[in-house]
């Protein structure tokens, strides 16, 4: 147990140091990107830095497999150079047994990534999008689904508009049973619009069979209502934005994903992306374990054998290959070409089997 605690402590130390280095690089790179993205917009440096901090959890979550494999490499290369692995084997403990502590730490980190980091990423990603929209257009553009239909909110320099639709065409550009309530910059309502349908074309909504009620104080809304066959209204929403809002999985907590999948099904949307994402998140601890085994498979060797640089490079390349295969399987699952469970769980399990084979071959010859 003492040796296991020692290995676990060394592994956690390596993980924290490498994580701090990557976090610093991420913050610097993303800050430069925010400066470029908001060039010409009246936004202070503090506001841009806050956007950068909101992006950081998502970036850390994305590079967790890389941090895991690099931490494993640093741990076992250090143990090999200090001959601690040789001493460990000399007292009768196999190399496979030395992996228990790093694997246990990887499982804990993976569990925290699913249960804690995932909700944090969802909250910060949503907050980032709201602030970015506010800085660009003066108000956030929001999409949500409920049992009553589809809700959109768009902002502009002139005020806010809330759009409700009872039906959605599924093509990302057509709404049915549309009601639009417009608000002035001071927050007061200005008009209500009802239309049979609305189609998004470029930067405008094209409304068909429209009735408009003015909500200005002192006017009778019904007697001053106007009807049109077709009108156009400017919008800050785009087709890609609507689709991204529906499919932006990183902004949905894993605890809310099952309910979101149910709502999407009720609204007639495909839920494959969200179902695969849910299973991929649940399988994340196993994938992080596979990264630990990949790093160990190439670096649990005595330093006097030489070729440490080649071994490290091979471990990193294999890790990237497994990461690519997992993403490729995820895409296949989202497209419905393979079952959801297979897309999410097969890559990490196969990676674990592969690396265990390499470790057993190296251990027993």
Secondary structure, 3 states (H helix, E strand, C coil): CHHHHHHHHHHHHHHHHHHHHHHHHHHHHHHHHHHHHCCCCCCCHHHHHHHHHHHHHHHHHHCHHHHHHHHHHHHHHHHHHCCHHHHHHHCCCCHHHHHHHHHHHHHHHHHHHHHHHHHHHHHHHHHHHHHHHHHHHCCCCEEEEECCEEEEEEEECCEEEEEEEEEECCCCCEEEEEEEEEEECCCCEEEEEEEEEEEEECCEEEEEEEEEEECCCCCCCCCCCEEEEEEEEECCCCHHHHHHHHHCHHHCCHHHHHHHHHHHHHCCCCCHHHHHHHHHHHCHHHHHHHHHHHHHHHHCCCHHHCCHHHHHHHHHHHHHHHHHHHHHHHHHHHCCCCCHHHHHHHHHHHHHHHHHHHHHHHHHC
